[in-house]
């Protein structure tokens, strides 16, 4: 297994951490979305190494969309 690479950023009040690694000929990507200390969502995908860039971009975009949706739903309504 190769080393895990990850990056973290804050999006609409959520800490998003995206990590990816390979194991054999398979590529894995995982996103964790946190609000404060609470883990609110985990997204993951895996597939052939040839599809690594598409898998990584897909999970990254899904994490941003999920954080957008959760931020909108967790706002207090009048």
C-alpha positions, 0 to 999 in steps of 0.5 A: 500500500502506498502512503495516504495523501490528504488535504483539508479545507473549510467549506461553509462551516464544515471541515472537509478532509479528502484522503486517497491511497492505492493498494495493489492496482486499486485506488481508494478515496474517502472524504470526512465532513465534520461540523465542529467535533462531530463527524456528520458524513463520510463519502468513499469510492474505489476503483481502478488506478486509471480512473483515479483522477475522476474518482478523486474529483467526484468525491471532492465535488460530492463533499462540497455539495453535501456541505452546502446542503447540510449548511443550508438545512442546519440554518435556523428558520424563522 
